[in-house]
Amino acid sequence: MEVYQAEDGMKINPNSVYIIPPNKDMAILHGTLQLLEPTVSRGIRHPIDFFFRSLSEDCKEKAICIILSGTGTEGTLGLKAIKGEGGMVMVQDVTSAAYDGMPASAIATGFADYVLYPEKMPEQLLNYITQPYIKGTHEVAVIKQIAPLQKTFVLIRDRTGHDFSLYKETTINRRIERRMNVHQINELQDYVRYLSENQSEIDILFKELLIGVTSFFRDPKAFEILIKKILPDILKNKTPALPVRVWVSACSTGEEAYSIAMIFKEYLDKIKTDIKVQIFATDVDKDAIETARGGVYPASIAVDVSPERLERFFMKIDDSYRVKKEVREMVTFAIQSLIKDPPFSMLDFVSCRNLLIYLSHVLQKKVLSTLHYSLKKDGILFLGNSETIGEFTDLFSVYDRKWRIYQSKGGSHVLMGDFTRMGQAGLLSKIKEPATSVEISIGEHIEKMLLENYAPSCVIINEKEDILYFHGKTGKYLEPAPGKAGLKIVEMAREGLKHELNITIRKAIAQKKDVIFKDLKVKTNGSFQTVNLI
């Protein structure tokens, strides 16, 4: 192969090697190399991540990255971007690496398709690029094979509890075919057989279908709008007794949630207030949630986080940064499905970025209905820059069209669909019934409106006293507790209710029967109200 030192504007050719010149950053655009002056000092530059991100955007599912021996964590963020576009990741086995920092960090992401000794890489690489997925000769083949595709969904749902049958067909098609390509399997029915015989492959496919590209302060201009306009609006009517409530749904590994926590912390310090901010961040991927809770990220986040914020909100640990405790304590991470689990309620701000683009129209409608239900009137919805509220103009007004920021109009908070049954819906039932069968009927709408407006307020809790679901207007009886964000029902109970509520829960668990307290005096808005507790 020919070896070249890269030049600005140089067109890439097959069977050629291009070496980045000293003190330059390199990107690729429409098959040509673009050299740029570094924008950060040499000590915190991450040219590999920079190039991998560029490669993912330019080559999409045909991008391939190979991580070899090297110190630090370079390449970790970039390979996530490549996987997010459906590309392939190959990593050197650490036992053969002179410096294992880079390959070890890459393997730890769980996104490596192949972990090999260097001498094994060429053969595997040639096998991969000659498969139909890369050559483009197998396009849309998967989605036409309805029966084996159903079986794929059944196997995933049986093992993980998550139903992908209402995700966009193009997304499902591309990522299943990519896994088939990794194993050099050409027919979907053969891949279904492989799945049924290899449970670990189901886990890998599940994670593959969940992959979303995330980073700290993604779309910085959008965050500027949040800082300058949204945060002042949210906080102007708050008091220390009335915390700000935030939900970051589909939070992945936590970068978005911590970014939002940081800008709130900065603003709260600026206006010198004791107002609390409770941030709930959720995702269906338990591994991603564990990463988020740990708050440890590769040093290459310096590309996205300013030196001032790195100094203020992170601790340097070897080749990584860890989010400081004061920020971690602002965020409660939990495993939750936005699609099938009951949502939060009475929120001031909801971020749901770059999930809707992967969902079918039916599922988008359900998710937007859920997000509206979660927000209080005038609450803010923050979407990805390729997403909109679609037909829900009666539920949301536009706050900033360019950066996809919307404001709830309030009104009837009715959820589409039954959360206890949503996991059973989708293509598995759509094939047998008309597509409209997954839509909620008018009768169900009316039933839910009646329950919302006239049935007694109630909550569902687990054995640890965590609130799982709110029904009706519970604000008269519950309020967020000061301090670390949480949903413990006794801690949230208003004055006059805590003691009896604690007794009621313990008796109900021990005796396994209804427990009733009548004529309790509960303090609400400075006055006492008589209530019955069941």
C-alpha positions as CSV (number, residue, x, y, z in Angstrom):
1,M,0.0,0.0,0.0
2,E,1.1,3.6,-0.7
3,V,1.7,5.7,2.4
4,Y,1.1,9.5,2.3
5,Q,1.3,12.4,4.7
6,A,-2.1,13.9,4.6
7,E,-2.6,17.2,2.8
8,D,-5.6,19.6,3.1
9,G,-8.2,18.7,0.4
10,M,-6.5,15.4,-0.5
11,K,-9.0,12.8,-1.9
12,I,-8.7,9.4,-0.3
13,N,-8.0,6.3,-2.5
14,P,-8.3,2.6,-1.9
15,N,-5.3,0.6,-0.5
16,S,-3.7,3.8,0.8
17,V,-2.5,5.0,4.2
18,Y,-2.7,8.6,5.2
19,I,-0.7,10.0,8.2
20,I,-1.8,13.1,10.0
21,P,0.9,15.9,10.0
22,P,2.2,17.1,13.3
23,N,0.1,19.7,15.2
24,K,-2.9,19.3,13.0
25,D,-6.5,18.0,13.5
26,M,-7.9,16.0,10.6
27,A,-11.4,15.4,9.5
28,I,-13.0,13.8,6.4
29,L,-15.7,15.4,4.3
30,H,-17.2,13.8,1.2
31,G,-14.2,11.5,0.8
32,T,-11.5,14.3,1.1
33,L,-9.2,15.0,4.1
34,Q,-9.6,18.3,5.8
35,L,-6.7,19.6,8.0
36,L,-7.5,22.1,10.7
37,E,-5.5,24.1,13.3
38,P,-6.0,22.7,16.8
39,T,-8.5,24.7,18.9
40,V,-7.2,23.5,22.2
41,S,-3.7,23.2,23.8
42,R,-1.6,20.2,23.0
43,G,-2.0,18.6,26.4
44,I,-5.8,18.1,26.0
45,R,-6.0,17.5,22.3
46,H,-7.8,14.3,21.2
47,P,-7.2,14.0,17.4
48,I,-8.2,10.4,17.2
49,D,-11.7,11.0,18.7
50,F,-12.0,14.1,16.5
51,F,-11.3,12.1,13.4
52,F,-13.5,9.1,14.3
53,R,-16.4,11.4,14.9
54,S,-15.9,13.0,11.5
55,L,-15.6,9.5,9.9
56,S,-18.8,8.4,11.5
57,E,-20.7,11.4,10.1
58,D,-19.1,11.1,6.6
59,C,-19.2,7.3,6.1
60,K,-22.1,6.3,8.3
61,E,-22.5,2.5,8.5
62,K,-19.5,2.0,6.3
63,A,-17.1,3.5,8.8
64,I,-14.6,1.2,10.5
65,C,-12.2,2.1,13.3
66,I,-9.3,0.0,14.7
67,I,-7.9,0.7,18.1
68,L,-4.3,-0.4,18.6
69,S,-1.7,-0.2,21.4
70,G,-1.6,3.2,23.1
71,T,-1.7,5.0,26.4
72,G,-4.7,6.9,27.7
73,T,-8.3,6.6,26.6
74,E,-8.1,8.1,23.1
75,G,-10.6,6.7,20.6
76,T,-13.2,5.7,23.2
77,L,-15.6,8.6,22.4
78,G,-15.0,8.3,18.7
79,L,-15.8,4.6,18.5
80,K,-19.1,5.3,20.2
81,A,-20.0,7.7,17.4
82,I,-19.0,5.1,14.8
83,K,-21.2,2.5,16.5
84,G,-24.0,4.9,16.7
85,E,-24.0,5.2,12.9
86,G,-23.8,1.4,12.5
87,G,-20.1,1.2,11.8
88,M,-17.6,-1.5,12.9
89,V,-15.1,-1.4,15.8
90,M,-12.0,-3.6,16.0
91,V,-9.7,-3.5,19.0
92,Q,-6.3,-5.1,19.7
93,D,-6.3,-7.8,22.4
94,V,-4.7,-6.1,25.4
95,T,-2.5,-9.1,26.1
96,S,-0.5,-8.3,22.9
97,A,-0.4,-4.5,23.4
98,A,2.7,-2.8,24.6
99,Y,0.5,-0.1,26.1
100,D,-2.9,-1.3,27.0
101,G,-4.7,2.0,27.9
102,M,-6.4,2.7,24.6
103,P,-7.5,-0.9,23.8
104,A,-8.6,-1.6,27.4
105,S,-10.7,1.6,27.4
106,A,-12.3,0.6,24.1
107,I,-13.1,-2.9,25.2
108,A,-14.6,-1.6,28.4
109,T,-17.3,0.2,26.4
110,G,-18.7,-3.1,25.3
111,F,-18.9,-1.8,21.8
112,A,-16.0,-3.7,20.2
113,D,-17.1,-6.1,17.4
114,Y,-13.8,-7.9,17.3
115,V,-11.0,-8.1,19.9
116,L,-8.0,-9.7,18.1
117,Y,-4.3,-10.0,17.9
118,P,-3.0,-7.6,15.2
119,E,-1.9,-10.5,12.9
120,K,-5.6,-11.8,12.9
121,M,-7.0,-8.4,11.9
122,P,-6.4,-8.3,8.1
123,E,-8.3,-11.5,7.4
124,Q,-11.2,-10.5,9.6
125,L,-11.3,-7.1,8.0
126,L,-11.4,-8.5,4.5
127,N,-14.2,-10.9,5.5
128,Y,-16.2,-8.0,6.9
129,I,-16.0,-5.6,4.0
130,T,-17.0,-8.3,1.5
131,Q,-20.3,-9.0,3.2
132,P,-23.6,-7.8,1.7
133,Y,-24.1,-5.2,4.5
134,I,-21.0,-3.2,3.4
135,K,-21.3,-3.9,-0.4
136,G,-24.9,-2.7,-0.4
137,T,-26.3,-5.8,-2.0
138,H,-28.5,-6.9,0.9
139,E,-30.4,-3.6,1.5
140,V,-33.9,-4.0,3.0
141,A,-33.6,-7.8,2.8
142,V,-34.3,-8.2,6.5
143,I,-37.5,-6.2,6.8
144,K,-39.1,-8.2,3.9
145,Q,-38.7,-11.4,6.0
146,I,-41.5,-10.8,8.4
147,A,-41.7,-14.2,10.1
148,P,-38.0,-14.4,11.1
149,L,-38.1,-10.8,12.0
150,Q,-41.0,-11.5,14.4
151,K,-39.0,-14.3,15.9
152,T,-36.1,-11.9,16.4
153,F,-38.3,-9.5,18.3
154,V,-39.8,-12.4,20.4
155,L,-36.3,-13.6,21.4
156,I,-35.2,-10.1,22.4
157,R,-38.4,-9.4,24.3
158,D,-38.3,-12.8,26.1
159,R,-34.7,-12.1,27.3
160,T,-34.8,-8.4,28.0
161,G,-38.5,-7.5,28.4
162,H,-38.1,-4.8,25.7
163,D,-40.1,-4.7,22.5
164,F,-38.5,-3.2,19.4
165,S,-41.3,-4.0,17.0
166,L,-42.4,-0.4,16.8
167,Y,-39.0,1.1,16.2
168,K,-38.3,2.5,12.7
169,E,-37.8,-0.3,10.2
170,T,-34.7,1.3,8.7
171,T,-33.0,1.4,12.1
172,I,-33.9,-2.2,12.9
173,N,-33.0,-3.4,9.4
174,R,-29.6,-1.7,9.4
175,R,-28.5,-2.9,12.9
176,I,-29.7,-6.5,12.6
177,E,-27.9,-6.7,9.2
178,R,-24.8,-5.3,10.8
179,R,-24.7,-8.1,13.4
180,M,-25.4,-10.6,10.7
181,N,-22.4,-9.2,8.8
182,V,-20.2,-9.5,11.9
183,H,-20.9,-13.2,12.0
184,Q,-20.9,-13.6,8.2
185,I,-24.5,-14.8,8.1
186,N,-26.5,-13.9,5.0
187,E,-30.0,-15.0,5.8
188,L,-32.2,-13.8,8.6
189,Q,-33.6,-17.2,9.5
190,D,-30.1,-18.4,10.0
191,Y,-29.4,-15.5,12.3
192,V,-32.6,-16.2,14.3
193,R,-31.2,-19.8,14.8
194,Y,-27.9,-18.3,15.9
195,L,-29.7,-16.0,18.4
196,S,-31.7,-18.9,19.8
197,E,-28.5,-20.9,20.4
198,N,-26.4,-18.0,21.7
199,Q,-28.1,-15.9,24.5
200,S,-25.1,-13.6,24.7
201,E,-25.8,-12.5,21.1
202,I,-29.3,-11.4,22.1
203,D,-27.7,-9.2,24.7
204,I,-25.3,-7.8,22.1
205,L,-28.1,-7.1,19.6
206,F,-30.2,-5.5,22.4
207,K,-27.4,-3.1,23.2
208,E,-26.8,-2.5,19.4
209,L,-30.4,-1.5,19.0
210,L,-30.1,0.9,21.9
211,I,-26.9,2.7,20.8
212,G,-27.4,6.4,20.6
213,V,-24.7,9.0,20.2
214,T,-24.4,11.2,23.3
215,S,-21.9,13.6,24.6
216,F,-21.5,16.4,27.1
217,F,-23.2,19.7,26.1
218,R,-24.2,18.3,22.7
219,D,-25.3,21.2,20.5
220,P,-23.7,24.0,22.6
221,K,-25.9,26.7,21.0
222,A,-28.9,24.9,22.4
223,F,-27.4,24.9,25.9
224,E,-26.8,28.6,25.6
225,I,-30.6,29.1,25.1
226,L,-31.2,27.0,28.1
227,I,-28.8,29.0,30.2
228,K,-29.9,32.5,29.0
229,K,-33.7,31.9,28.7
230,I,-35.0,28.6,30.0
231,L,-33.4,28.5,33.5
232,P,-34.3,32.0,34.5
233,D,-38.0,31.3,33.4
234,I,-38.1,28.1,35.4
235,L,-36.5,29.5,38.6
236,K,-38.3,32.8,38.8
237,N,-41.3,31.4,40.6
238,K,-39.4,28.8,42.7
239,T,-38.6,28.8,46.4
240,P,-36.4,26.6,48.6
241,A,-39.6,24.7,49.5
242,L,-40.5,24.2,45.9
243,P,-37.7,22.3,44.1
244,V,-37.1,22.3,40.3
245,R,-38.1,18.9,38.9
246,V,-36.2,17.7,35.8
247,W,-36.4,14.4,33.8
248,V,-33.7,13.3,31.4
249,S,-35.3,10.4,29.6
250,A,-33.3,7.9,27.5
251,C,-30.2,9.3,29.3
252,S,-27.8,6.6,28.1
253,T,-24.5,6.9,30.0
254,G,-25.4,10.2,31.7
255,E,-23.6,12.9,29.8
256,E,-26.8,14.9,29.0
257,A,-28.1,14.6,32.6
258,Y,-24.8,15.8,34.1
259,S,-24.6,18.6,31.5
260,I,-28.0,19.8,32.6
261,A,-27.0,19.5,36.3
262,M,-23.9,21.6,35.7
263,I,-25.8,24.5,34.0
264,F,-28.3,24.5,36.8
265,K,-25.6,24.5,39.4
266,E,-23.8,27.4,37.7
267,Y,-27.0,29.4,37.5
268,L,-28.0,28.7,41.1
269,D,-24.6,29.8,42.3
270,K,-24.9,32.9,40.2
271,I,-28.2,34.1,41.6
272,K,-27.2,32.9,45.1
273,T,-30.3,30.9,46.0
274,D,-31.0,27.7,48.1
275,I,-33.5,26.4,45.6
276,K,-33.0,22.7,45.0
277,V,-32.9,20.9,41.7
278,Q,-34.1,17.3,41.4
279,I,-33.0,15.6,38.2
280,F,-34.3,12.1,37.4
281,A,-32.4,10.4,34.6
282,T,-33.6,7.1,33.1
283,D,-32.8,4.5,30.5
284,V,-33.6,0.9,29.7
285,D,-29.9,-0.1,29.4
286,K,-28.8,-1.2,32.9
287,D,-25.1,-1.1,31.9
288,A,-25.5,2.5,30.7
289,I,-27.1,3.4,33.9
290,E,-24.3,1.9,35.9
291,T,-21.8,3.9,33.9
292,A,-23.9,7.1,34.5
293,R,-24.0,6.5,38.3
294,G,-20.3,6.0,38.4
295,G,-19.8,9.3,36.6
296,V,-16.3,8.3,35.2
297,Y,-15.5,9.3,31.6
298,P,-12.5,9.2,29.3
299,A,-10.1,12.2,29.3
300,S,-11.2,13.0,25.7
301,I,-14.4,14.6,27.1
302,A,-12.2,17.7,27.2
303,V,-13.2,18.1,23.6
304,D,-16.8,18.9,24.7
305,V,-16.3,20.3,28.2
306,S,-14.6,23.6,28.7
307,P,-11.5,23.8,30.9
308,E,-13.4,25.9,33.4
309,R,-16.1,23.2,33.8
310,L,-13.5,20.4,33.9
311,E,-11.8,22.3,36.8
312,R,-15.0,23.0,38.6
313,F,-17.1,19.9,38.2
314,F,-14.6,17.0,37.6
315,M,-11.8,15.2,39.3
316,K,-8.9,14.0,37.2
317,I,-8.3,10.3,37.9
318,D,-5.4,8.8,35.8
319,D,-6.6,9.0,32.2
320,S,-10.2,9.7,33.2
321,Y,-12.4,12.4,34.7
322,R,-15.0,11.7,37.4
323,V,-18.0,14.0,38.0
324,K,-17.7,15.6,41.4
325,K,-20.0,14.5,44.2
326,E,-21.9,17.8,44.4
327,V,-23.1,17.2,40.8
328,R,-23.6,13.5,41.1
329,E,-25.9,14.1,44.0
330,M,-28.2,16.3,41.9
331,V,-29.1,13.3,39.7
332,T,-30.9,10.1,40.4
333,F,-30.4,7.5,37.8
334,A,-32.9,4.7,37.3
335,I,-33.7,1.9,34.9
336,Q,-37.0,2.8,33.2
337,S,-38.6,2.3,29.8
338,L,-40.2,5.5,28.4
339,I,-42.4,3.3,26.2
340,K,-43.9,0.9,28.7
341,D,-43.3,2.1,32.2
342,P,-45.4,4.8,34.1
343,P,-43.8,8.3,33.7
344,F,-43.0,11.0,36.2
345,S,-45.3,13.9,36.7
346,M,-45.5,17.6,37.6
347,L,-42.1,18.3,36.0
348,D,-40.6,21.7,35.1
349,F,-38.2,20.4,32.4
350,V,-38.0,17.2,30.3
351,S,-35.1,16.3,28.0
352,C,-35.7,13.6,25.4
353,R,-33.1,14.0,22.8
354,N,-32.5,11.7,19.8
355,L,-34.9,8.9,20.7
356,L,-37.9,9.9,18.6
357,I,-35.9,9.6,15.4
358,Y,-35.6,5.9,16.0
359,L,-39.3,5.3,16.6
360,S,-42.2,4.7,14.3
361,H,-44.9,7.3,13.9
362,V,-47.3,5.4,16.2
363,L,-44.6,5.1,19.0
364,Q,-43.6,8.8,18.5
365,K,-47.2,9.8,19.3
366,K,-47.3,7.7,22.4
367,V,-44.0,9.0,23.7
368,L,-44.9,12.7,23.0
369,S,-48.2,12.1,24.8
370,T,-46.2,10.6,27.8
371,L,-43.9,13.6,27.8
372,H,-46.8,16.0,27.8
373,Y,-48.4,14.1,30.7
374,S,-45.2,14.5,32.7
375,L,-44.9,18.2,32.3
376,K,-46.8,20.8,34.3
377,K,-48.3,23.7,32.4
378,D,-45.6,25.9,30.8
379,G,-43.0,23.1,31.4
380,I,-40.2,22.8,28.9
381,L,-39.6,20.0,26.5
382,F,-36.1,19.7,25.0
383,L,-35.8,17.5,21.9
384,G,-32.9,16.6,19.5
385,N,-32.2,18.9,16.6
386,S,-33.7,16.4,14.1
387,E,-37.0,16.0,16.1
388,T,-40.2,17.9,16.4
389,I,-43.6,17.7,18.2
390,G,-45.2,16.7,14.9
391,E,-49.0,17.0,15.1
392,F,-49.1,17.8,18.8
393,T,-49.4,21.5,18.3
394,D,-52.4,21.5,20.6
395,L,-50.2,20.3,23.5
396,F,-47.0,22.3,22.9
397,S,-46.1,25.7,21.7
398,V,-42.7,26.5,20.1
399,Y,-40.2,28.2,22.4
400,D,-37.2,28.0,20.1
401,R,-37.8,26.4,16.7
402,K,-34.2,26.0,15.7
403,W,-33.1,24.1,18.8
404,R,-36.3,22.1,19.2
405,I,-37.4,23.6,22.5
406,Y,-41.1,23.5,23.3
407,Q,-43.4,24.6,26.1
408,S,-46.4,22.6,27.4
409,K,-49.8,24.3,27.0
410,G,-51.2,22.2,29.8
411,G,-54.7,20.9,29.4
412,S,-55.9,17.4,29.8
413,H,-53.1,15.0,30.9
414,V,-54.3,11.8,29.2
415,L,-51.8,9.0,28.4
416,M,-52.0,7.1,25.1
417,G,-52.0,3.3,25.6
418,D,-51.9,1.0,28.6
419,F,-48.4,0.9,30.3
420,T,-49.1,-2.6,31.6
421,R,-49.7,-3.9,28.1
422,M,-47.6,-1.7,25.9
423,G,-44.7,-4.2,25.8
424,Q,-47.0,-6.7,24.2
425,A,-47.9,-4.4,21.3
426,G,-46.1,-3.6,18.1
427,L,-45.3,-5.6,15.0
428,L,-46.1,-8.8,16.8
429,S,-49.7,-7.8,16.9
430,K,-49.7,-5.4,14.0
431,I,-49.1,-8.3,11.5
432,K,-52.3,-10.0,12.6
433,E,-54.5,-6.9,13.0
434,P,-55.0,-3.5,11.3
435,A,-52.3,-0.9,12.2
436,T,-54.9,1.2,13.9
437,S,-55.4,-1.5,16.5
438,V,-52.5,-0.2,18.5
439,E,-54.1,3.3,18.8
440,I,-56.1,4.1,21.9
441,S,-59.9,4.2,21.3
442,I,-62.2,7.1,22.0
443,G,-63.8,5.1,24.8
444,E,-60.4,4.5,26.4
445,H,-59.6,8.3,26.1
446,I,-62.9,9.1,27.9
447,E,-62.3,6.4,30.6
448,K,-58.8,7.8,31.3
449,M,-60.1,11.4,31.4
450,L,-62.8,10.4,33.9
451,L,-60.2,8.6,36.1
452,E,-57.9,11.5,35.8
453,N,-60.5,14.1,36.9
454,Y,-62.8,12.2,39.2
455,A,-61.1,9.1,40.7
456,P,-59.3,9.6,44.1
457,S,-55.7,10.6,43.9
458,C,-53.3,7.7,44.5
459,V,-49.8,6.4,44.1
460,I,-48.2,3.0,43.5
461,I,-45.1,2.2,45.5
462,N,-42.7,-0.7,45.8
463,E,-41.6,-2.6,48.9
464,K,-38.8,0.1,49.5
465,E,-41.5,2.8,49.6
466,D,-40.3,4.3,46.3
467,I,-43.1,5.9,44.3
468,L,-43.5,4.1,40.9
469,Y,-46.6,5.9,39.6
470,F,-48.7,8.9,40.3
471,H,-52.4,9.1,39.6
472,G,-54.5,12.2,39.9
473,K,-53.6,15.5,41.7
474,T,-51.3,14.3,44.5
475,G,-49.7,17.7,45.2
476,K,-52.2,18.3,48.1
477,Y,-50.7,15.3,49.9
478,L,-47.1,15.0,48.6
479,E,-44.3,17.4,47.9
480,P,-40.6,16.9,46.9
481,A,-38.4,16.6,50.0
482,P,-35.5,19.0,50.3
483,G,-32.0,17.5,49.6
484,K,-30.9,14.7,47.4
485,A,-33.5,13.9,44.7
486,G,-35.7,10.9,45.5
487,L,-39.2,9.5,45.5
488,K,-39.6,8.0,49.0
489,I,-43.3,8.4,49.7
490,V,-43.0,9.0,53.5
491,E,-40.3,11.6,53.0
492,M,-42.6,13.4,50.5
493,A,-45.7,13.3,52.7
494,R,-47.0,16.7,53.8
495,E,-47.4,17.8,57.5
496,G,-50.1,15.8,59.2
497,L,-49.7,12.7,57.0
498,K,-46.1,11.4,57.6
499,H,-46.7,9.4,60.8
500,E,-50.0,7.8,59.8
501,L,-48.7,7.1,56.3
502,N,-45.7,5.3,57.7
503,I,-47.9,3.2,60.0
504,T,-50.4,2.4,57.2
505,I,-47.7,1.1,54.9
506,R,-46.1,-1.1,57.5
507,K,-49.5,-2.5,58.6
508,A,-50.5,-3.2,55.0
509,I,-47.3,-5.1,54.3
510,A,-47.5,-7.1,57.5
511,Q,-51.2,-7.8,57.5
512,K,-51.7,-8.0,53.8
513,K,-55.1,-6.2,54.0
514,D,-56.5,-2.7,53.6
515,V,-55.6,-0.2,56.3
516,I,-57.7,3.0,56.7
517,F,-57.1,6.2,58.6
518,K,-60.0,8.7,58.6
519,D,-60.2,12.4,59.2
520,L,-56.5,13.2,59.1
521,K,-55.6,16.9,59.1
522,V,-53.1,17.6,56.3
523,K,-51.5,21.0,55.9
524,T,-51.7,22.4,52.4
525,N,-50.9,26.0,51.3
526,G,-51.0,27.2,54.9
527,S,-54.3,25.7,55.9
528,F,-55.4,22.2,57.0
529,Q,-57.6,19.9,54.9
530,T,-59.4,16.8,56.2
531,V,-58.5,13.6,54.2
532,N,-59.0,9.9,54.4
533,L,-55.9,7.6,53.9
534,I,-56.6,4.1,52.5
